[in-house]
Amino acid sequence: MQNDTGKVISRNGPLVLVHLDPHDGCTSCPIVGLCASGSRGPSVVSVHSSIPVDPGDTVEVAISDSVVLRAALIAYGIPLAAFLVGVVGGQYLSRLIADSATYMPIISLGVGFLMLIPSALVARKLALRTSLSGSVARIIREVVD
């Protein structure tokens, strides 16, 4: 389980909007744009809550390991697979274009890097469509009226 802290923004039934506190490593992370706790945009997540919380409460959000693994596969697995397919396809393409082995590494790496562009778009769309939600584990600090 990964636990993050944040402040409750609003509640609509069992769904709670939580503004997560940024992590120390977020500024140097290469996928900060895909991550909910990144610093390049609002770090607001929608989570389930079985305990009563009010706007302004500081809560601990628990994210299961399977959600973290799914997010890692989307962020790293899809681009890696696309790069490898591009490199293999580039080798085949270089054999069709030139018989010389001189251009093979250049063409295959070039096609591999070009495949990263559509893979990033696919990974982003998949990340937005996939439920990567956690739940409120406990209230750390309640707002007193």
ChimeraX attribute file (.defattr): number of C-alpha atoms within 10 A of each C-alpha:
attribute: neighborCount
match mode: 1-to-1
recipient: residues
	/A:1	12
	/A:2	12
	/A:3	13
	/A:4	18
	/A:5	21
	/A:6	24
	/A:7	23
	/A:8	25
	/A:9	17
	/A:10	17
	/A:11	18
	/A:12	8
	/A:13	10
	/A:14	14
	/A:15	16
	/A:16	22
	/A:17	19
	/A:18	26
	/A:19	22
	/A:20	22
	/A:21	15
	/A:22	17
	/A:23	12
	/A:24	9
	/A:25	10
	/A:26	16
	/A:27	13
	/A:28	10
	/A:29	12
	/A:30	10
	/A:31	13
	/A:32	16
	/A:33	14
	/A:34	17
	/A:35	18
	/A:36	19
	/A:37	21
	/A:38	22
	/A:39	19
	/A:40	13
	/A:41	12
	/A:42	12
	/A:43	16
	/A:44	18
	/A:45	20
	/A:46	21
	/A:47	19
	/A:48	19
	/A:49	19
	/A:50	13
	/A:51	12
	/A:52	11
	/A:53	20
	/A:54	18
	/A:55	15
	/A:56	17
	/A:57	19
	/A:58	22
	/A:59	23
	/A:60	22
	/A:61	26
	/A:62	19
	/A:63	19
	/A:64	15
	/A:65	11
	/A:66	11
	/A:67	17
	/A:68	16
	/A:69	11
	/A:70	15
	/A:71	20
	/A:72	14
	/A:73	15
	/A:74	22
	/A:75	21
	/A:76	14
	/A:77	15
	/A:78	17
	/A:79	23
	/A:80	17
	/A:81	15
	/A:82	21
	/A:83	23
	/A:84	18
	/A:85	16
	/A:86	23
	/A:87	24
	/A:88	16
	/A:89	17
	/A:90	21
	/A:91	22
	/A:92	14
	/A:93	16
	/A:94	21
	/A:95	15
	/A:96	9
	/A:97	12
	/A:98	11
	/A:99	10
	/A:100	9
	/A:101	11
	/A:102	10
	/A:103	14
	/A:104	20
	/A:105	14
	/A:106	15
	/A:107	21
	/A:108	23
	/A:109	19
	/A:110	15
	/A:111	23
	/A:112	24
	/A:113	16
	/A:114	15
	/A:115	20
	/A:116	19
	/A:117	13
	/A:118	12
	/A:119	21
	/A:120	17
	/A:121	12
	/A:122	15
	/A:123	20
	/A:124	16
	/A:125	12
	/A:126	15
	/A:127	18
	/A:128	11
	/A:129	9
	/A:130	13
	/A:131	12
	/A:132	18
	/A:133	16
	/A:134	21
	/A:135	20
	/A:136	25
	/A:137	18
	/A:138	17
	/A:139	19
	/A:140	12
	/A:141	12
	/A:142	15
	/A:143	10
	/A:144	7
	/A:145	3
